[in-house]
Amino acid sequence: MQPNDLPIVCLPVDLSDEGAAKLLEFLYALTEAIETHYAGQLLRYAHRYEPASAPDTSQTNNLDPPF
């Protein structure tokens, strides 16, 4: 076994219901803190790599059925 074969996170298998809920609450808070801290970079990345926009069809003739 190599060091890279080990899991990044070892989750406990015997958490109580309350413990599982608290763990999830912590992970949500951690995720929110990371998103807030890196918001500018995440937005810049998303705009740089977002797919090309679909053509605007809001001004086309909508009398034809969509099928």
Secondary structure, DSSP 8 states (H G I E B T S, - for coil): --GGGS-S----S---HHHHHHHHHHHHHHHHHHHHHTHHHHHHHHHHH--------TTS---S---
